[in-house]
Amino acid sequence: MGGRRGREEEEEEEEEEEEEEEEQQQQQQQQQQQQQQQQQEQEKQEEEEKFIRDRLSSKKKERLGAKRLKETFK
């Protein structure tokens, strides 16, 4: 009887350890997904900011060009 009881306890412990490992793996996967999402969001935001800066600089160049044209034809 005693030997059988010990084996059942060992099996239960093994199952608990496996469940803990699975939980840890799931948590790691979630963390990786969150990091990827954050990185993608950051890249998207940087692209948008770059686009806005480029647009602003091209608008500024257009205004300067128009101003120069006006002064040229005065």
N, CA, C and O atoms as a Tripos MOL2 file, in Angstrom:
@<TRIPOS>MOLECULE
protein
  296   295    74     0     0
PROTEIN
NO_CHARGES

@<TRIPOS>ATOM
      1 N           0.8310   -1.2040    0.0000 N.3       1 MET1
      2 CA          0.0000    0.0000    0.0000 C.3       1 MET1
      3 C           0.8670    1.2550    0.0000 C.2       1 MET1
      4 O           0.6180    2.2080   -0.7380 O.2       1 MET1
      5 N           1.8830    1.2270    0.8430 N.am      2 GLY2
      6 CA          2.7060    2.4240    0.9630 C.3       2 GLY2
      7 C           3.3990    2.7800   -0.3460 C.2       2 GLY2
      8 O           3.5040    3.9570   -0.6900 O.2       2 GLY2
      9 N           3.8770    1.7620   -1.0860 N.am      3 GLY3
     10 CA          4.5670    2.0150   -2.3500 C.3       3 GLY3
     11 C           3.6450    2.6150   -3.3990 C.2       3 GLY3
     12 O           4.0450    3.4800   -4.1780 O.2       3 GLY3
     13 N           2.4240    2.1480   -3.4070 N.am      4 ARG4
     14 CA          1.4710    2.6470   -4.3950 C.3       4 ARG4
     15 C           1.1100    4.0990   -4.1080 C.2       4 ARG4
     16 O           1.0010    4.9120   -5.0260 O.2       4 ARG4
     17 N           0.9290    4.4140   -2.8500 N.am      5 ARG5
     18 CA          0.5850    5.7780   -2.4520 C.3       5 ARG5
     19 C           1.7020    6.7370   -2.8670 C.2       5 ARG5
     20 O           1.4410    7.8380   -3.3530 O.2       5 ARG5
     21 N           2.9400    6.3070   -2.6690 N.am      6 GLY6
     22 CA          4.0860    7.1340   -3.0460 C.3       6 GLY6
     23 C           4.1210    7.4060   -4.5440 C.2       6 GLY6
     24 O           4.4450    8.5160   -4.9680 O.2       6 GLY6
     25 N           3.7900    6.4040   -5.3400 N.am      7 ARG7
     26 CA          3.7980    6.5540   -6.7930 C.3       7 ARG7
     27 C           2.7150    7.5500   -7.2290 C.2       7 ARG7
     28 O           2.9490    8.3750   -8.1120 O.2       7 ARG7
     29 N           1.5400    7.4720   -6.6150 N.am      8 GLU8
     30 CA          0.4580    8.4000   -6.9590 C.3       8 GLU8
     31 C           0.8560    9.8430   -6.6350 C.2       8 GLU8
     32 O           0.5850   10.7630   -7.4060 O.2       8 GLU8
     33 N           1.5030   10.0210   -5.4820 N.am      9 GLU9
     34 CA          1.9580   11.3680   -5.1100 C.3       9 GLU9
     35 C           2.9890   11.8800   -6.1010 C.2       9 GLU9
     36 O           2.9610   13.0490   -6.4840 O.2       9 GLU9
     37 N           3.9010   11.0060   -6.5180 N.am     10 GLU10
     38 CA          4.9160   11.3900   -7.4960 C.3      10 GLU10
     39 C           4.2580   11.8110   -8.8050 C.2      10 GLU10
     40 O           4.6470   12.8130   -9.4060 O.2      10 GLU10
     41 N           3.2690   11.0500   -9.2420 N.am     11 GLU11
     42 CA          2.5720   11.3830  -10.4860 C.3      11 GLU11
     43 C           1.8730   12.7290  -10.3750 C.2      11 GLU11
     44 O           1.8880   13.5270  -11.3130 O.2      11 GLU11
     45 N           1.2570   12.9760   -9.2160 N.am     12 GLU12
     46 CA          0.5840   14.2570   -9.0100 C.3      12 GLU12
     47 C           1.5880   15.4000   -9.0530 C.2      12 GLU12
     48 O           1.3270   16.4440   -9.6510 O.2      12 GLU12
     49 N           2.7350   15.1990   -8.4150 N.am     13 GLU13
     50 CA          3.7690   16.2300   -8.4190 C.3      13 GLU13
     51 C           4.2520   16.4950   -9.8400 C.2      13 GLU13
     52 O           4.4460   17.6470  -10.2290 O.2      13 GLU13
     53 N           4.4440   15.4330  -10.6110 N.am     14 GLU14
     54 CA          4.8890   15.5890  -11.9960 C.3      14 GLU14
     55 C           3.8610   16.3740  -12.8040 C.2      14 GLU14
     56 O           4.2190   17.2540  -13.5870 O.2      14 GLU14
     57 N           2.5830   16.0540  -12.6110 N.am     15 GLU15
     58 CA          1.5240   16.7690  -13.3190 C.3      15 GLU15
     59 C           1.5390   18.2540  -12.9560 C.2      15 GLU15
     60 O           1.4040   19.1190  -13.8220 O.2      15 GLU15
     61 N           1.7050   18.5380  -11.6500 N.am     16 GLU16
     62 CA          1.7450   19.9310  -11.2060 C.3      16 GLU16
     63 C           2.9310   20.6590  -11.8350 C.2      16 GLU16
     64 O           2.8020   21.8040  -12.2700 O.2      16 GLU16
     65 N           4.0780   19.9970  -11.8810 N.am     17 GLU17
     66 CA          5.2660   20.6080  -12.4790 C.3      17 GLU17
     67 C           5.0300   20.8890  -13.9580 C.2      17 GLU17
     68 O           5.4040   21.9500  -14.4600 O.2      17 GLU17
     69 N           4.4100   19.9370  -14.6560 N.am     18 GLU18
     70 CA          4.1210   20.1350  -16.0770 C.3      18 GLU18
     71 C           3.1760   21.3120  -16.2780 C.2      18 GLU18
     72 O           3.3610   22.1180  -17.1890 O.2      18 GLU18
     73 N           2.1520   21.4070  -15.4130 N.am     19 GLU19
     74 CA          1.2060   22.5140  -15.5210 C.3      19 GLU19
     75 C           1.9080   23.8470  -15.2800 C.2      19 GLU19
     76 O           1.6400   24.8260  -15.9760 O.2      19 GLU19
     77 N           2.8030   23.8860  -14.2980 N.am     20 GLU20
     78 CA          3.5460   25.1120  -14.0150 C.3      20 GLU20
     79 C           4.4120   25.5000  -15.2090 C.2      20 GLU20
     80 O           4.4930   26.6760  -15.5640 O.2      20 GLU20
     81 N           5.0590   24.5150  -15.8260 N.am     21 GLU21
     82 CA          5.8970   24.7800  -16.9970 C.3      21 GLU21
     83 C           5.0500   25.3390  -18.1320 C.2      21 GLU21
     84 O           5.4500   26.2890  -18.8050 O.2      21 GLU21
     85 N           3.8750   24.7430  -18.3430 N.am     22 GLU22
     86 CA          2.9830   25.2240  -19.4010 C.3      22 GLU22
     87 C           2.5570   26.6700  -19.1340 C.2      22 GLU22
     88 O           2.5290   27.4980  -20.0440 O.2      22 GLU22
     89 N           2.2270   26.9590  -17.8720 N.am     23 GLU23
     90 CA          1.8300   28.3190  -17.5120 C.3      23 GLU23
     91 C           2.9640   29.2960  -17.7730 C.2      23 GLU23
     92 O           2.7390   30.3900  -18.2910 O.2      23 GLU23
     93 N           4.1770   28.9090  -17.4190 N.am     24 GLN24
     94 CA          5.3340   29.7750  -17.6520 C.3      24 GLN24
     95 C           5.5310   30.0090  -19.1460 C.2      24 GLN24
     96 O           5.8110   31.1300  -19.5710 O.2      24 GLN24
     97 N           5.3840   28.9580  -19.9350 N.am     25 GLN25
     98 CA          5.5360   29.0960  -21.3870 C.3      25 GLN25
     99 C           4.4710   30.0360  -21.9450 C.2      25 GLN25
    100 O           4.7640   30.8710  -22.8020 O.2      25 GLN25
    101 N           3.2380   29.9030  -21.4620 N.am     26 GLN26
    102 CA          2.1650   30.7710  -21.9220 C.3      26 GLN26
    103 C           2.4560   32.2230  -21.5540 C.2      26 GLN26
    104 O           2.2400   33.1280  -22.3600 O.2      26 GLN26
    105 N           2.9450   32.4410  -20.3400 N.am     27 GLN27
    106 CA          3.2800   33.7990  -19.9070 C.3      27 GLN27
    107 C           4.3920   34.3690  -20.7730 C.2      27 GLN27
    108 O           4.3380   35.5390  -21.1530 O.2      27 GLN27
    109 N           5.3910   33.5690  -21.0880 N.am     28 GLN28
    110 CA          6.4890   34.0290  -21.9400 C.3      28 GLN28
    111 C           5.9610   34.3830  -23.3260 C.2      28 GLN28
    112 O           6.3520   35.3990  -23.9010 O.2      28 GLN28
    113 N           5.0770   33.5480  -23.8610 N.am     29 GLN29
    114 CA          4.5030   33.8260  -25.1800 C.3      29 GLN29
    115 C           3.7160   35.1290  -25.1530 C.2      29 GLN29
    116 O           3.8090   35.9340  -26.0790 O.2      29 GLN29
    117 N           2.9390   35.3380  -24.0870 N.am     30 GLN30
    118 CA          2.1670   36.5710  -23.9710 C.3      30 GLN30
    119 C           3.0960   37.7660  -23.8930 C.2      30 GLN30
    120 O           2.8360   38.7880  -24.5270 O.2      30 GLN30
    121 N           4.1700   37.6610  -23.1320 N.am     31 GLN31
    122 CA          5.1260   38.7590  -23.0190 C.3      31 GLN31
    123 C           5.7570   39.0510  -24.3740 C.2      31 GLN31
    124 O           5.9130   40.2120  -24.7520 O.2      31 GLN31
    125 N           6.1200   37.9990  -25.1050 N.am     32 GLN32
    126 CA          6.7150   38.1930  -26.4260 C.3      32 GLN32
    127 C           5.7280   38.8700  -27.3640 C.2      32 GLN32
    128 O           6.0990   39.7650  -28.1220 O.2      32 GLN32
    129 N           4.4600   38.4400  -27.3110 N.am     33 GLN33
    130 CA          3.4500   39.0540  -28.1690 C.3      33 GLN33
    131 C           3.2660   40.5200  -27.8090 C.2      33 GLN33
    132 O           3.1470   41.3650  -28.6960 O.2      33 GLN33
    133 N           3.2420   40.8280  -26.5210 N.am     34 GLN34
    134 CA          3.0990   42.2130  -26.0900 C.3      34 GLN34
    135 C           4.2860   43.0440  -26.5550 C.2      34 GLN34
    136 O           4.1160   44.1740  -27.0120 O.2      34 GLN34
    137 N           5.4810   42.4890  -26.4410 N.am     35 GLN35
    138 CA          6.6740   43.2110  -26.8900 C.3      35 GLN35
    139 C           6.6220   43.4520  -28.3920 C.2      35 GLN35
    140 O           6.9720   44.5330  -28.8650 O.2      35 GLN35
    141 N           6.1830   42.4410  -29.1450 N.am     36 GLN36
    142 CA          6.0710   42.6100  -30.5960 C.3      36 GLN36
    143 C           5.0480   43.6870  -30.9270 C.2      36 GLN36
    144 O           5.2790   44.5260  -31.7980 O.2      36 GLN36
    145 N           3.9080   43.6610  -30.2250 N.am     37 GLN37
    146 CA          2.8850   44.6680  -30.4750 C.3      37 GLN37
    147 C           3.4140   46.0600  -30.1600 C.2      37 GLN37
    148 O           3.1980   46.9990  -30.9260 O.2      37 GLN37
    149 N           4.1060   46.1930  -29.0310 N.am     38 GLN38
    150 CA          4.6590   47.4900  -28.6570 C.3      38 GLN38
    151 C           5.6630   47.9570  -29.6950 C.2      38 GLN38
    152 O           5.6860   49.1330  -30.0600 O.2      38 GLN38
    153 N           6.4920   47.0410  -30.1700 N.am     39 GLN39
    154 CA          7.4960   47.3890  -31.1640 C.3      39 GLN39
    155 C           6.8160   47.8190  -32.4690 C.2      39 GLN39
    156 O           7.2240   48.7970  -33.0950 O.2      39 GLN39
    157 N           5.7860   47.0870  -32.8680 N.am     40 GLN40
    158 CA          5.0610   47.4480  -34.0840 C.3      40 GLN40
    159 C           4.3900   48.8080  -33.9400 C.2      40 GLN40
    160 O           4.4220   49.6220  -34.8630 O.2      40 GLN40
    161 N           3.7800   49.0550  -32.7760 N.am     41 GLU41
    162 CA          3.1430   50.3440  -32.5260 C.3      41 GLU41
    163 C           4.1710   51.4690  -32.5900 C.2      41 GLU41
    164 O           3.9180   52.5220  -33.1740 O.2      41 GLU41
    165 N           5.3220   51.2350  -31.9880 N.am     42 GLN42
    166 CA          6.3740   52.2470  -31.9680 C.3      42 GLN42
    167 C           6.8690   52.5190  -33.3900 C.2      42 GLN42
    168 O           7.0610   53.6740  -33.7700 O.2      42 GLN42
    169 N           7.0750   51.4670  -34.1690 N.am     43 GLU43
    170 CA          7.5250   51.6310  -35.5520 C.3      43 GLU43
    171 C           6.4840   52.3830  -36.3590 C.2      43 GLU43
    172 O           6.8220   53.2620  -37.1510 O.2      43 GLU43
    173 N           5.2190   52.0400  -36.1610 N.am     44 LYS44
    174 CA          4.1270   52.7080  -36.8760 C.3      44 LYS44
    175 C           4.1080   54.1920  -36.5240 C.2      44 LYS44
    176 O           3.9640   55.0500  -37.3950 O.2      44 LYS44
    177 N           4.2570   54.4800  -35.2280 N.am     45 GLN45
    178 CA          4.2460   55.8690  -34.7780 C.3      45 GLN45
    179 C           5.4410   56.6270  -35.3660 C.2      45 GLN45
    180 O           5.2980   57.7720  -35.7940 O.2      45 GLN45
    181 N           6.6100   55.9960  -35.3880 N.am     46 GLU46
    182 CA          7.7940   56.6390  -35.9510 C.3      46 GLU46
    183 C           7.6020   56.9100  -37.4330 C.2      46 GLU46
    184 O           7.9990   57.9640  -37.9300 O.2      46 GLU46
    185 N           6.9910   55.9570  -38.1470 N.am     47 GLU47
    186 CA          6.7270   56.1600  -39.5760 C.3      47 GLU47
    187 C           5.7790   57.3280  -39.7830 C.2      47 GLU47
    188 O           5.9900   58.1520  -40.6730 O.2      47 GLU47
    189 N           4.7260   57.4040  -38.9590 N.am     48 GLU48
    190 CA          3.7630   58.4980  -39.0800 C.3      48 GLU48
    191 C           4.4330   59.8360  -38.7950 C.2      48 GLU48
    192 O           4.2010   60.8160  -39.5020 O.2      48 GLU48
    193 N           5.2670   59.8730  -37.7550 N.am     49 GLU49
    194 CA          5.9650   61.1140  -37.4230 C.3      49 GLU49
    195 C           6.8950   61.5270  -38.5570 C.2      49 GLU49
    196 O           6.9730   62.7070  -38.8980 O.2      49 GLU49
    197 N           7.5970   60.5640  -39.1410 N.am     50 LYS50
    198 CA          8.5010   60.8560  -40.2550 C.3      50 LYS50
    199 C           7.7000   61.3950  -41.4330 C.2      50 LYS50
    200 O           8.0980   62.3710  -42.0690 O.2      50 LYS50
    201 N           6.5740   60.7580  -41.7200 N.am     51 PHE51
    202 CA          5.7150   61.2020  -42.8140 C.3      51 PHE51
    203 C           5.2730   62.6510  -42.5820 C.2      51 PHE51
    204 O           5.3180   63.4760  -43.4940 O.2      51 PHE51
    205 N           4.8420   62.9510  -41.3370 N.am     52 ILE52
    206 CA          4.3950   64.3090  -41.0110 C.3      52 ILE52
    207 C           5.5480   65.2950  -41.1680 C.2      52 ILE52
    208 O           5.3740   66.3690  -41.7440 O.2      52 ILE52
    209 N           6.7360   64.9300  -40.6540 N.am     53 ARG53
    210 CA          7.8990   65.8170  -40.7890 C.3      53 ARG53
    211 C           8.2190   66.0680  -42.2560 C.2      53 ARG53
    212 O           8.4800   67.2030  -42.6540 O.2      53 ARG53
    213 N           8.1990   64.9980  -43.0660 N.am     54 ASP54
    214 CA          8.4780   65.1430  -44.4970 C.3      54 ASP54
    215 C           7.4520   66.0540  -45.1560 C.2      54 ASP54
    216 O           7.8010   66.9150  -45.9640 O.2      54 ASP54
    217 N           6.1790   65.8560  -44.8040 N.am     55 ARG55
    218 CA          5.1190   66.6990  -45.3710 C.3      55 ARG55
    219 C           5.3260   68.1540  -44.9790 C.2      55 ARG55
    220 O           5.2060   69.0530  -45.8120 O.2      55 ARG55
    221 N           5.6380   68.3830  -43.7030 N.am     56 LEU56
    222 CA          5.8440   69.7520  -43.2340 C.3      56 LEU56
    223 C           7.0330   70.3880  -43.9360 C.2      56 LEU56
    224 O           6.9640   71.5470  -44.3450 O.2      56 LEU56
    225 N           8.1210   69.6420  -44.0810 N.am     57 SER57
    226 CA          9.3000   70.2200  -44.7250 C.3      57 SER57
    227 C           9.0150   70.4870  -46.2040 C.2      57 SER57
    228 O           9.4910   71.4840  -46.7470 O.2      57 SER57
    229 N           8.2480   69.6140  -46.8640 N.am     58 SER58
    230 CA          7.9380   69.8650  -48.2770 C.3      58 SER58
    231 C           6.9920   71.0630  -48.4010 C.2      58 SER58
    232 O           7.1130   71.8470  -49.3430 O.2      58 SER58
    233 N           6.0540   71.2120  -47.4610 N.am     59 LYS59
    234 CA          5.1680   72.3940  -47.4710 C.3      59 LYS59
    235 C           5.9960   73.6570  -47.2710 C.2      59 LYS59
    236 O           5.7760   74.6650  -47.9410 O.2      59 LYS59
    237 N           6.9480   73.5960  -46.3460 N.am     60 LYS60
    238 CA          7.8010   74.7500  -46.0650 C.3      60 LYS60
    239 C           8.6060   75.1120  -47.3220 C.2      60 LYS60
    240 O           8.7510   76.2840  -47.6670 O.2      60 LYS60
    241 N           9.1200   74.0820  -47.9930 N.am     61 LYS61
    242 CA          9.8750   74.3200  -49.2270 C.3      61 LYS61
    243 C           8.9730   74.9430  -50.2880 C.2      61 LYS61
    244 O           9.3900   75.8460  -51.0140 O.2      61 LYS61
    245 N           7.7330   74.4560  -50.3730 N.am     62 GLU62
    246 CA          6.7930   75.0230  -51.3420 C.3      62 GLU62
    247 C           6.5610   76.5040  -51.0550 C.2      62 GLU62
    248 O           6.5700   77.3260  -51.9710 O.2      62 GLU62
    249 N           6.3520   76.8430  -49.7810 N.am     63 ARG63
    250 CA          6.1250   78.2430  -49.4080 C.3      63 ARG63
    251 C           7.3440   79.0950  -49.7330 C.2      63 ARG63
    252 O           7.2210   80.1950  -50.2710 O.2      63 ARG63
    253 N           8.5250   78.5730  -49.4000 N.am     64 LEU64
    254 CA          9.7520   79.3140  -49.6910 C.3      64 LEU64
    255 C           9.9040   79.5000  -51.2000 C.2      64 LEU64
    256 O          10.2860   80.5720  -51.6680 O.2      64 LEU64
    257 N           9.6020   78.4440  -51.9530 N.am     65 GLY65
    258 CA          9.6910   78.5320  -53.4160 C.3      65 GLY65
    259 C           8.7280   79.5630  -53.9590 C.2      65 GLY65
    260 O           9.0900   80.3450  -54.8380 O.2      65 GLY65
    261 N           7.4950   79.5790  -53.4480 N.am     66 ALA66
    262 CA          6.4950   80.5470  -53.9020 C.3      66 ALA66
    263 C           6.9320   81.9540  -53.5320 C.2      66 ALA66
    264 O           6.7640   82.8880  -54.3150 O.2      66 ALA66
    265 N           7.4850   82.1040  -52.3530 N.am     67 LYS67
    266 CA          7.9620   83.4130  -51.8970 C.3      67 LYS67
    267 C           9.0860   83.8970  -52.8100 C.2      67 LYS67
    268 O           9.1030   85.0660  -53.1960 O.2      67 LYS67
    269 N          10.0100   83.0320  -53.1560 N.am     68 ARG68
    270 CA         11.1270   83.3960  -54.0530 C.3      68 ARG68
    271 C          10.5980   83.7770  -55.4330 C.2      68 ARG68
    272 O          11.0650   84.7350  -56.0500 O.2      68 ARG68
    273 N           9.6080   83.0050  -55.9090 N.am     69 LEU69
    274 CA          9.0400   83.3210  -57.2210 C.3      69 LEU69
    275 C           8.4150   84.7170  -57.2090 C.2      69 LEU69
    276 O           8.6110   85.5040  -58.1350 O.2      69 LEU69
    277 N           7.6650   85.0120  -56.1560 N.am     70 LYS70
    278 CA          7.0410   86.3310  -56.0550 C.3      70 LYS70
    279 C           8.0960   87.4240  -56.0730 C.2      70 LYS70
    280 O           7.9520   88.4270  -56.7730 O.2      70 LYS70
    281 N           9.1650   87.2250  -55.2940 N.am     71 GLU71
    282 CA         10.2180   88.2360  -55.2270 C.3      71 GLU71
    283 C          10.9380   88.3510  -56.5530 C.2      71 GLU71
    284 O          11.3880   89.4380  -56.9140 O.2      71 GLU71
    285 N          11.0600   87.2480  -57.2940 N.am     72 THR72
    286 CA         11.7420   87.2800  -58.5840 C.3      72 THR72
    287 C          10.9630   88.1330  -59.5840 C.2      72 THR72
    288 O          11.5600   88.8440  -60.3930 O.2      72 THR72
    289 N           9.6370   88.0640  -59.5300 N.am     73 PHE73
    290 CA          8.8140   88.7640  -60.5140 C.3      73 PHE73
    291 C           8.3770   90.1430  -60.0540 C.2      73 PHE73
    292 O           7.5550   90.7670  -60.7250 O.2      73 PHE73
    293 N           8.8950   90.6470  -58.9330 N.am     74 LYS74
    294 CA          8.5360   91.9890  -58.4680 C.3      74 LYS74
    295 C           9.1280   93.0500  -59.3590 C.2      74 LYS74
    296 O           8.9280   94.2400  -59.1180 O.2      74 LYS74
@<TRIPOS>BOND
     1     1     2 1
     2     2     3 1
     3     3     4 2
     4     3     5 am
     5     5     6 1
     6     6     7 1
     7     7     8 2
     8     7     9 am
     9     9    10 1
    10    10    11 1
    11    11    12 2
    12    11    13 am
    13    13    14 1
    14    14    15 1
    15    15    16 2
    16    15    17 am
    17    17    18 1
    18    18    19 1
    19    19    20 2
    20    19    21 am
    21    21    22 1
    22    22    23 1
    23    23    24 2
    24    23    25 am
    25    25    26 1
    26    26    27 1
    27    27    28 2
    28    27    29 am
    29    29    30 1
    30    30    31 1
    31    31    32 2
    32    31    33 am
    33    33    34 1
    34    34    35 1
    35    35    36 2
    36    35    37 am
    37    37    38 1
    38    38    39 1
    39    39    40 2
    40    39    41 am
    41    41    42 1
    42    42    43 1
    43    43    44 2
    44    43    45 am
    45    45    46 1
    46    46    47 1
    47    47    48 2
    48    47    49 am
    49    49    50 1
    50    50    51 1
    51    51    52 2
    52    51    53 am
    53    53    54 1
    54    54    55 1
    55    55    56 2
    56    55    57 am
    57    57    58 1
    58    58    59 1
    59    59    60 2
    60    59    61 am
    61    61    62 1
    62    62    63 1
    63    63    64 2
    64    63    65 am
    65    65    66 1
    66    66    67 1
    67    67    68 2
    68    67    69 am
    69    69    70 1
    70    70    71 1
    71    71    72 2
    72    71    73 am
    73    73    74 1
    74    74    75 1
    75    75    76 2
    76    75    77 am
    77    77    78 1
    78    78    79 1
    79    79    80 2
    80    79    81 am
    81    81    82 1
    82    82    83 1
    83    83    84 2
    84    83    85 am
    85    85    86 1
    86    86    87 1
    87    87    88 2
    88    87    89 am
    89    89    90 1
    90    90    91 1
    91    91    92 2
    92    91    93 am
    93    93    94 1
    94    94    95 1
    95    95    96 2
    96    95    97 am
    97    97    98 1
    98    98    99 1
    99    99   100 2
   100    99   101 am
   101   101   102 1
   102   102   103 1
   103   103   104 2
   104   103   105 am
   105   105   106 1
   106   106   107 1
   107   107   108 2
   108   107   109 am
   109   109   110 1
   110   110   111 1
   111   111   112 2
   112   111   113 am
   113   113   114 1
   114   114   115 1
   115   115   116 2
   116   115   117 am
   117   117   118 1
   118   118   119 1
   119   119   120 2
   120   119   121 am
   121   121   122 1
   122   122   123 1
   123   123   124 2
   124   123   125 am
   125   125   126 1
   126   126   127 1
   127   127   128 2
   128   127   129 am
   129   129   130 1
   130   130   131 1
   131   131   132 2
   132   131   133 am
   133   133   134 1
   134   134   135 1
   135   135   136 2
   136   135   137 am
   137   137   138 1
   138   138   139 1
   139   139   140 2
   140   139   141 am
   141   141   142 1
   142   142   143 1
   143   143   144 2
   144   143   145 am
   145   145   146 1
   146   146   147 1
   147   147   148 2
   148   147   149 am
   149   149   150 1
   150   150   151 1
   151   151   152 2
   152   151   153 am
   153   153   154 1
   154   154   155 1
   155   155   156 2
   156   155   157 am
   157   157   158 1
   158   158   159 1
   159   159   160 2
   160   159   161 am
   161   161   162 1
   162   162   163 1
   163   163   164 2
   164   163   165 am
   165   165   166 1
   166   166   167 1
   167   167   168 2
   168   167   169 am
   169   169   170 1
   170   170   171 1
   171   171   172 2
   172   171   173 am
   173   173   174 1
   174   174   175 1
   175   175   176 2
   176   175   177 am
   177   177   178 1
   178   178   179 1
   179   179   180 2
   180   179   181 am
   181   181   182 1
   182   182   183 1
   183   183   184 2
   184   183   185 am
   185   185   186 1
   186   186   187 1
   187   187   188 2
   188   187   189 am
   189   189   190 1
   190   190   191 1
   191   191   192 2
   192   191   193 am
   193   193   194 1
   194   194   195 1
   195   195   196 2
   196   195   197 am
   197   197   198 1
   198   198   199 1
   199   199   200 2
   200   199   201 am
   201   201   202 1
   202   202   203 1
   203   203   204 2
   204   203   205 am
   205   205   206 1
   206   206   207 1
   207   207   208 2
   208   207   209 am
   209   209   210 1
   210   210   211 1
   211   211   212 2
   212   211   213 am
   213   213   214 1
   214   214   215 1
   215   215   216 2
   216   215   217 am
   217   217   218 1
   218   218   219 1
   219   219   220 2
   220   219   221 am
   221   221   222 1
   222   222   223 1
   223   223   224 2
   224   223   225 am
   225   225   226 1
   226   226   227 1
   227   227   228 2
   228   227   229 am
   229   229   230 1
   230   230   231 1
   231   231   232 2
   232   231   233 am
   233   233   234 1
   234   234   235 1
   235   235   236 2
   236   235   237 am
   237   237   238 1
   238   238   239 1
   239   239   240 2
   240   239   241 am
   241   241   242 1
   242   242   243 1
   243   243   244 2
   244   243   245 am
   245   245   246 1
   246   246   247 1
   247   247   248 2
   248   247   249 am
   249   249   250 1
   250   250   251 1
   251   251   252 2
   252   251   253 am
   253   253   254 1
   254   254   255 1
   255   255   256 2
   256   255   257 am
   257   257   258 1
   258   258   259 1
   259   259   260 2
   260   259   261 am
   261   261   262 1
   262   262   263 1
   263   263   264 2
   264   263   265 am
   265   265   266 1
   266   266   267 1
   267   267   268 2
   268   267   269 am
   269   269   270 1
   270   270   271 1
   271   271   272 2
   272   271   273 am
   273   273   274 1
   274   274   275 1
   275   275   276 2
   276   275   277 am
   277   277   278 1
   278   278   279 1
   279   279   280 2
   280   279   281 am
   281   281   282 1
   282   282   283 1
   283   283   284 2
   284   283   285 am
   285   285   286 1
   286   286   287 1
   287   287   288 2
   288   287   289 am
   289   289   290 1
   290   290   291 1
   291   291   292 2
   292   291   293 am
   293   293   294 1
   294   294   295 1
   295   295   296 2
@<TRIPOS>SUBSTRUCTURE
     1 MET1         2 RESIDUE 1 A MET
     2 GLY2         6 RESIDUE 1 A GLY
     3 GLY3        10 RESIDUE 1 A GLY
     4 ARG4        14 RESIDUE 1 A ARG
     5 ARG5        18 RESIDUE 1 A ARG
     6 GLY6        22 RESIDUE 1 A GLY
     7 ARG7        26 RESIDUE 1 A ARG
     8 GLU8        30 RESIDUE 1 A GLU
     9 GLU9        34 RESIDUE 1 A GLU
    10 GLU10       38 RESIDUE 1 A GLU
    11 GLU11       42 RESIDUE 1 A GLU
    12 GLU12       46 RESIDUE 1 A GLU
    13 GLU13       50 RESIDUE 1 A GLU
    14 GLU14       54 RESIDUE 1 A GLU
    15 GLU15       58 RESIDUE 1 A GLU
    16 GLU16       62 RESIDUE 1 A GLU
    17 GLU17       66 RESIDUE 1 A GLU
    18 GLU18       70 RESIDUE 1 A GLU
    19 GLU19       74 RESIDUE 1 A GLU
    20 GLU20       78 RESIDUE 1 A GLU
    21 GLU21       82 RESIDUE 1 A GLU
    22 GLU22       86 RESIDUE 1 A GLU
    23 GLU23       90 RESIDUE 1 A GLU
    24 GLN24       94 RESIDUE 1 A GLN
    25 GLN25       98 RESIDUE 1 A GLN
    26 GLN26      102 RESIDUE 1 A GLN
    27 GLN27      106 RESIDUE 1 A GLN
    28 GLN28      110 RESIDUE 1 A GLN
    29 GLN29      114 RESIDUE 1 A GLN
    30 GLN30      118 RESIDUE 1 A GLN
    31 GLN31      122 RESIDUE 1 A GLN
    32 GLN32      126 RESIDUE 1 A GLN
    33 GLN33      130 RESIDUE 1 A GLN
    34 GLN34      134 RESIDUE 1 A GLN
    35 GLN35      138 RESIDUE 1 A GLN
    36 GLN36      142 RESIDUE 1 A GLN
    37 GLN37      146 RESIDUE 1 A GLN
    38 GLN38      150 RESIDUE 1 A GLN
    39 GLN39      154 RESIDUE 1 A GLN
    40 GLN40      158 RESIDUE 1 A GLN
    41 GLU41      162 RESIDUE 1 A GLU
    42 GLN42      166 RESIDUE 1 A GLN
    43 GLU43      170 RESIDUE 1 A GLU
    44 LYS44      174 RESIDUE 1 A LYS
    45 GLN45      178 RESIDUE 1 A GLN
    46 GLU46      182 RESIDUE 1 A GLU
    47 GLU47      186 RESIDUE 1 A GLU
    48 GLU48      190 RESIDUE 1 A GLU
    49 GLU49      194 RESIDUE 1 A GLU
    50 LYS50      198 RESIDUE 1 A LYS
    51 PHE51      202 RESIDUE 1 A PHE
    52 ILE52      206 RESIDUE 1 A ILE
    53 ARG53      210 RESIDUE 1 A ARG
    54 ASP54      214 RESIDUE 1 A ASP
    55 ARG55      218 RESIDUE 1 A ARG
    56 LEU56      222 RESIDUE 1 A LEU
    57 SER57      226 RESIDUE 1 A SER
    58 SER58      230 RESIDUE 1 A SER
    59 LYS59      234 RESIDUE 1 A LYS
    60 LYS60      238 RESIDUE 1 A LYS
    61 LYS61      242 RESIDUE 1 A LYS
    62 GLU62      246 RESIDUE 1 A GLU
    63 ARG63      250 RESIDUE 1 A ARG
    64 LEU64      254 RESIDUE 1 A LEU
    65 GLY65      258 RESIDUE 1 A GLY
    66 ALA66      262 RESIDUE 1 A ALA
    67 LYS67      266 RESIDUE 1 A LYS
    68 ARG68      270 RESIDUE 1 A ARG
    69 LEU69      274 RESIDUE 1 A LEU
    70 LYS70      278 RESIDUE 1 A LYS
    71 GLU71      282 RESIDUE 1 A GLU
    72 THR72      286 RESIDUE 1 A THR
    73 PHE73      290 RESIDUE 1 A PHE
    74 LYS74      294 RESIDUE 1 A LYS
